[in-house]
Amino acid sequence: MTCAVLAFAGTGLMAQTIIWGGPTDPNSSFAGGLNDWTAVGVTCSNNSGGTAVPGSNASWEYKADASPAGGAYAGTEPMLSPTAANGAAIFNSDRLDNNGVVGAFLTGACPSPHKGYLVSPIIDMSGQSTVILTFHQYYRNYQARTTVEVSGNGGQNWTEFLINEEIELGASTPRDSKKSIDISSIAANQNDVQIRFVFDGDYYFWLIDDVVLVNSFAQNSLSMDRHFYPVSNLYIPQGLAAGESYRFSARISNEGGNEVTDAFLKVQIVAAVGGAILWEDSLALDPIPAGTTGLVVEFPEEITYSPADLAPGQYFIRYTVYQPGITDNLPSDNVRQSTFYITEDDDVWQSGELRTYTRPCFDQDCTGTAPWAWGTFFFVPEETVEEYRIGSVTTSVAGETSAADLSGKSVDFFMLEILSEDFFGDGVTPEDGTNTFVGLGSTEISAEDDQEEIVIPFENIDEEDFIVEKGVTYFGYLSMPEGLLMGYDNQYINTPLSLTEGQVIFTSRLFFDGSFQSTFGNAMPYIQLNLLMTAVDNTPLPEYAVTLFPNPAGNYTTIDLKLDQTSDITITIADLNGRVIKFQNFKAVQNMQHSFDTTTLSNGAYLVRVATEQGTSTKKLMIAK
């Protein structure tokens, strides 16, 4: 047997020797197929017609591009194992259940829940006193159980090692996840060792590649399998950024052979364009024993970040776990990041991505059949001179199983005024002393609204126009009847399993797993409040006070202000119905020229309104590109 040596530059530590497999062994790298591995189907569920399906259909298979294509995550990038170019093995649970048609449950070759084995050839470990199994994986969970089982006697008896139990409903490992398991108690000095990977449950997929046996743990193997996303809204208008304060937390593991006593967790704010590091801080970690997994590390309260000074654009929150001067066994799983945006006040009342669909999981069933609600925070800055009202609410909905789920139902939107900071927590009850109802709206829906935008009319509790109070924090939430989701992108919000169905309001600052956070993968519910200008020019400014040029405009227009006295001002761009497209506040202005980017506006007519402390002026702007 030829043994390969893995060297770790700069560590000064003992090398790790491969005792089976390696990048040139097709049974290790799945080069071109499963090779000498055996796919064994164990069980399938009945199909949608109630007919039994043979368990042999629950098969692992070879995937040439090492991706989960063929199921709900068909567009997902492949795993990042060292030999991914040769292909990998996959148990594609959702494809087996629905034949690659999202929502077509129990119609595939092997309806879920189901179970399948991927069994190795016989491996000779004679003369090896220590046997460590390592493999690369990419796993996304719904309700599944993944295990590695090892036999020292050719498959007569099996010992189980449970893995991935920390991966929550709807969450996934990194694409380059690497696991190491000490199987010496079963495999050492045995000449007929076998390994099998077992998928048992319901959705989504498990990719396996680069299965290797070595004679020792990697000495330096820190990893981070999850980071907590502290942003309340994915899109943060520049005028509201000062109200944000981010706290940071991540979950790390030490799968190396040594206790780590000199590790740090670093967090950075990074500009997406150019990669400039705009802020960073580090936390020295307590000693982490060898074999530690799922350790949640929180930065102390005094280490926070406010995006108040960020210009409009895209930014990353980047976490890194590291040991100074030490090269990690797998550096790529030491870094994780999420994105957020600062906008030019044009998405002031929008929470999250358009068309993200989402639902809470109250328990392991995660069926979504109970009524539920989700909301987020909104406010107009106190320095805003213009007065706005809320005309309607835009969101998107989808049926739990089909478009028919929407028929005969309605979606409600409620607005609370926040009265106390005690409101900010993991679940709230309306009118509990921390808030009060101030507005509501409702609309009936039908099958035609499935996966489409819907508009909900909105009024205050006296059934009058809802005038927005400046500087007041509001909490708006959608109340969803049973069987309904938001949007269509098939992403789930992992609410804490300890919450009950009675706690129906979940804020975008939900606290769980040791950190304030919103959702995973930036999967925010989409709620947009449509603002309207409320008044005409009751006290008009002189004609010379406001000039637009060029008008008609192409990709920009400039507003030239010549005021008789200094004033705070608000400039609003709206459509001809008064619906606010964007607004921006300026302090202590008398003479000023300010250009607005109009590249995102379609050709047509718009209103530009300047509100000052002395009066207002409204001009018509034509866009002609």
N, C-alpha and C positions, 0 to 999 in steps of 0.2 A: 504494500500500500504506500502511495506517495503522499506525504503530508505537506501542506502549504503553510507558510508562516505569514501571519498578518503583522506588519510593523506599524507602530504608532509614533510618527515623527515628533520629537520634542517632548515626549513624556518621560523618557528614562525608565519606563516600566517594563516588566516581563512581557515578551511577545505572546500572542495568542495563536495557537496552532490548529489548523483545520484537520480533523481526523476522519471526516466524511463529507463529500460534496465539494462545493466551490464553483467559481464562475465558469470553469471549463467542463463541468459535469452536467450533462443534460437532465439528469434526475434531480439535481439541486436547483438548476436555473429554469427548468421547464422549457428548454430550448426546443421549439418546434412541436411540442405536444406534452401530454402527461407522461409519456415514455413508460417507465416501469411502475409508475403509480397506478393504483386501481380505484376507479370511482364506483362506489357502492351506494345505490339508492336504498333507503330504509323504509320511510313512510311518506305517503301523501295524504291529503285530506280529500273528502268527496268534492266533486265538481259542483258548479252552480245548479245543475239539475239533480243533485243528490246521488249521483252515481259514483261508486267507489273507483279510485284511480290507483293502479299498482304502485307500490312503494319504490320499485326499481326505477321509476321516472325521476326520483329525487337525486339527480346526478350532478356531481362536479364536472367541469369541462375545461378544456384548454381555451384561452383567449389570446389570440396572436398579438393584439395591441395592448394587452394588460390594462384594459379599461372595463368599466361596468356597462358598456353599450348593450342595448337590447332590452332595457327596462326603463323605469321612471327616470333614471339618471343617465340616459343615453348620451347626453351632451357633456358628461363629466369627463375631465381629463384623466389620463391613465395614472396608475400608481407610479411612484418614483423609486422603485427598487433598483439595485445596481444593474440587473440584467433584464429590465423591463422590455428592452428591444427584442428579446427572444420570446416574449410572451409570458403568461402566468396562468395559474389555476384559479378558477372562480366558482363559487356557488352563488348563482344569480337568482336570489329568492323571488324578487318581484317579477322577473321574466318568466320563471317557472310557474308562477301563480296566474299572471295575466297575459302571457304571450306577447309582452312588449306593448300592450295597449293600456295606458294609464286609466285606472278606474274599472277595468274589465275584470273584476275580481273573480277568482275560482274558474277561469276559463282556459287556463294554460295547461301545459303538459303534466304539471304536478301542483295542484292547488295547495296553498299554505293553510295552516302550519305544516311543515314537512321537515324531513331529517335526511342528511346524506353524509357519507364518509368519504374522505380522500385518504387512501391507505398507501404507505410507502412500500417499496420492496424490502426484503430482508437485508439488514445491515449488520455487519460483523464488528462488534466492539470489544473483541478479545484483547486483553492486555491494556485496556484503557480504564484507569481508575477514576477518572473524572470525565463526565460527558455533559456538555452544555448544548442544548438545542437552541439555535437562533434562526429566525426567519423574518422576512419582511411581509407586511400586510397592509391592506387598505380595506377598512371595514366601516359600513354604515348600518346603524341599528334602528330597528323599529321595536319589535318584540321577539328577539332571538337570544339564543344562548350559544356561545362559541367556546369550544373546548379543544385542547390537545390531549390525546390519549396515547400512552406509551406501553408497549408490551416487551418484555424481556424473553419471552418464550414462543416467538413466532405467531402471536395472535391468540394464544389460548387464554390469557388473562390480560386485562388492560387497567392501567392506572390513569385517572383523569386529572388534568390541570385546567381549571377554569380561568379564562382570560377575557379581557374586554368588558368585565362587569361594570367598570366605571363609565362606559360609553352610554349616555342616556338616550331616551327615546328621541329619534330624529337626528341624533348627533353622529359624528363619525370620527375615526382616527385621522391623523394627518396622512397624506398620500405616501409618506415615506416612513411610516411607523415600523419600528423594529422591536421584536420581543426576544428575550433570552430566558430560558427555563433550565434549571438544573435537574436533569433526569438521571443523575448518577445512581440513585437508589434502585432504579429499575434496569438501566442499560449498562452500567459499568461491568466490564469483563464478561459480557454476554455475546454470543456469536449469532443470535437470531433475534435482533432487535427490530421492532416495527413501530412506526409512528403513524397516527391518523388524525386528521383534522375533521372536526365534527361541527356541522351547522345544524341547529335544532331550533326551529321556531318560524317566525313570520317576518320576512322582509328585512333589509333590502339586499345587500350583497356582501361577500367576503372574498377578497383577492389575496392569494398567497404566492410568494416567490422567494427564491434564494434561500432554500432550506439547507442549513449547514449544521454539522456537529463539530464542536471545538472542545479543547481540553481545559479551558478556563474562561471565566467571565472577562469581558473587556474591563480594564481597570477604571476607565473613565467613560461613563455612559449616563450622563444626565439627559433628561428629556422633558419636554413640556407637551402634554397631550391636550391641554385646553387653557385658554385665557379668557378672562371675563371682560366683557365689552361694556364700559361704563357710560356710554353716550345715551342720553335720553331719547334723542331723535337723530335719525341718520342724517337728515338735512337740518342745519342750524343756521337760521338767518343771521347775518352779521350784527344786526341790531339787538339780537337776543343772546348773542354768544357770551356776553358778560355775566349772564345769569347761570351759566353752566359751571360746574365744578366736578372734575373727574377724580374718582378714586380707582385704585388699580389692584388687581389680584390675578393670580394664575395658579395652575395646578401642575406640579412637577413630580418626577420620579427619578430614582437612582437605581438603575438596573446593572450598575457596575459591581465589581467584586470588592471594592473598598468603601469604607465610610468616607463621605465627602465633608471636609471641615472648612473649606475655603471658597465656597460657591457664592455667587451673587445673582440676584434677579434685577435686570435693568429694564426700564420702560422709557420709550422715546416717542415724541411727536415728530413725525417726518412728513415733509412736503412730498406729495406724489409726483409732482413735476420737478425734476432736478435732484430729488433725494436729500435736500438739506435737512439736517437735524435741528429742529427749532427749540427743543426742550428735552431734557433727560434727567433721570434720577436713578439711583441704584440702592438696593437693599442687601446688606450682608445677611446670609442665611445661617440659621443654626445648623449644627452638624446633622447630616442626612445619612442614616445608616444604609449599608448595602441592602438592596432588595426593596427599598421603600417605593411604594407606588401611590399615586393619587393624593399627594401632599398639597393642600391648599395653602398658598402663601399670600397674605394680605399686606399691602403697604400700610404704614401707620397713617392716622388721620391727617397728620400735618403734611404729608406728601400728597398734594393734590395739584391738579392743573386746570386752569381756565383758558378757553380758547378766545378770550375777549379781544386779543390783538391780532388775530389771524385774518388775513385778507381772504376774499372769496376764492374757493378752490377745493381740491380734494386733498385729504390728509390721511396718514396712517397712524394708528396706535400700535407700536411695535414692542413686543416683549422678547427678552433674551435671557436665558439662564446659562451661566458660564463659570469656569474656573480660570482665573488669570494665569496666563502662561502655559495652559494645558490644552492639548488638542483632544477634543472629544471623539469618541468612537463613531458617532453619527452626528456631525455638526448641524445637519439640516433640521433635525427635530428639536433643536435648542431655540429656535426662533419661530414666533407666530405673530400675526398682525391682523387687524381689522381696519376698515376704512370709515371715514365720515366726511361730510362736506360742510363748508361754510358757503352760504348762498348770499346773493345780493338783495336780500329782503324780498325776493319774489316768491319764495315758498314759506312765508311766515307762518302760515296756518296749515302746513302740510306735514304729516308725520309718516315717514317711511317711504318705501319704494312703491310706485304705482304697480298694481297687479300682484303684489305679494299676497299669497293666501296663507292663512294661518288659523290655528285653533289651539286652545289649551288642552293639555292632557291631565285630567284630574287623577287618573290612576293608571295602572298598567294596561288596562284595556284601551285607553286613549281613543274611545269610539267617537267622541265629539257629539253624542246624542243629547246631552243635557244643555239647557239654555246657558249662555255664557256672555261675557262682555269683555271688551278691551278698550283702553283709552290712553290718552296722553295729555300733556300739558300745553297750553297756549297762552300767550299774552301779547298785548301791544305795548311797546315801551311808553313809560310815563311822559317822556319828552315829545311824543307825537302830537303835532298841532292839529292835524286833520281828525275828523270824527268819522268812524266807520260803524257799519252795522253788519251782522251776519245774515246773509240772504238764504243760504242753503249749505248742505254738507254733501260732499262727493266721496263715495267709497266704491268698493267692488265686492261682489259676493259670488259664491259658488255652492252648488249642492254637495252634500256629503257623499252621495253615491251616484246621483244623476241630476240633470236639470229639473226633473219633476219634483225634487225635494223643495224647490222654491215656491211652488204653486200654493196659493191660499195663505201665504205667510207675509209678515211685515217686518221691517227692520226699523228700530228706533234709535234715536240719538239724544242723549241727555247732556246738559251742561251744568257743571257744578262750579260755584265760586269758592275758592279755597280760603278758609277763615283762619287756619292754624297750620303751623309747620308739622304738627303731629300727623297731618294727613299723609305725609310721605312715608309709605311703608309697604308691606308685602300684600296688602289687601285691605280694602276699606268698605264700610257700609254707608250708603247715602244718608245724609242728614244725621250724622253721628256726633255733631258738635264741631267737627273740623271743617265742615263744608255745608253748603246749602244749594238746593236746586234753583237755577235761574233761567233755564231755557230747555226746550225740547222740540223734537220733530219726529215724524214717522212717515213711512211710505210703504204701500203694498207692493209686493214683487210677484213675478211670474217666471215661468220656465225660460222666457226670452231674456231674462236678466242674468242668466247663468254666465259667470266669468266675464261680465260686462260692468262698466261703471253704472252706478245708480246715483240719483240726486235726491236728497231728502230735504223738503222744505223745513224751515226752522224759524221759531218765534220765541219770545220770552214767555214766562209763565202766565202773563196776562194776555197772551195771544196778540201781542203787539210786536213791532220791530224790535230786534235785539240790538241795542246800542252797546258797543264795547266800551267798558270802562278802562281807561288807560292805566297801566301799571298794576292792574289786578291779574292775578294768576287764576286761570280757569282750567278745569279738567273736563275734557269732553270725551264721552265714551259711547261706543256702539253696543247696543244690546241685541244679541243674535239669538233667534229661536233655535230649537234643536234641529240638527241635521244640516246646518248652514256653516259654511266657511267664508273666509274673506279672500277674494281674489282667485288665483288659480295656480300659483307656482309650486304647490305641494311642499311647503315647508311648515314645520310645526313649531309652535312655541312651547318650550319645555317648562311648564309651570311646576312648582314644587309639588311633589306627590302628596305632601301632608295637607295641602289646602283642600277644603271641602267645597262642594257645589254651592253652599250657602254664601261663600265669599266670591261674589260674581264679578267684582270689578278688579281687573289686574292692570296696574299702571306700567308705563314703559320704564319706570325706575324700580322694577321688581327686585326684591332682595331674596336671593337664594344661593345655596352652595358657597356661602362665605363672601358674597360680594354684591353690591348694587350693580345691576346690569339691565340691558334691555333684552335682546334676543340673540340667538346664535346666527352667524352668517349674515348679520344685518337684516334679518327677515322681520322688519317692522310691519305692523298692520298699516294700511294706507288709509288715512283720514285727512281730507282736505276741507277746511272751512272756507267758503267763498265769501269774501268781504265785498261790501258795496260802499261807495261814497254816499253820504247821507243827505247832503244839502247842496243847493245851488249857491251862486255867489251873492248871498244876502248882503254882504258888505264887500263890494268889489274893489279890487286894487285898481289904480290908474292903468290905462291901456299901455303906457310905456314901461310899466313895472316888469312885465314878463314878455319875452320874445323867444320864439323857437326858430332855429335854423340848423341845417337846411330843413325846409318843409315844403314839399314832400321830402321825406328822409329815406335813406337807403339802409346802411348798417349802423348808423348812429344819428342822434339828434342832440343839439346843444341847447340848454336852457340858459338864457341871459337874463339875470335879475338885476334890477336897479330899483331898490326899495328906498322909501323916504327916510326910514329909520331902521336901526338894527333889530333883528327879530330871529327867534328860532323858527325854522320852517320845516314843512313836510312836503315833498314832491311825490305825487301819485300818478301812475299811468294806469288807465282803465279802458275797458272797451266802451262802446257807445251806450251800453245798458248800465254803466257805472260799476261793473265788476272789476275789482282791483286786480291788476296783473302784477304790479310791484309798487313798493313805496320806499322812500328813504328819508331819514331825518338829518338835519344840519343845524348846528348850534351857532347863534350870534352872527347871522348873515345880513349884509346890506347890499353889497355889490358882489356878484359871483357869476361865473360861467361854469356850468356842470354838464358833462356829456353823458348820455345814456346809450348803452349798447342796445340796438334794436334788431340785431341779426336773428333773434328767435321769434320776432313778431311777423305774422303773415301780412301780406299786402292788404291795405284797407284803412279805415278811419279809426282813430283812438282819441281819448281825452287825456290831456296833461293838465293837472291841477296843482297849483302852488297855494298852500295854506300858510298864512303868517298870523302873528298875534294881532295884526291890524285888519286883516281881511283876506280874501281869496281871489284867485284868478284862474279861469278854466279856458284852455285853448284846445282847438282841434288839431290833431297831428295826423298827417297822411303818410303812410308807408308805401313806397313804390320802388321795388328792387328790380 
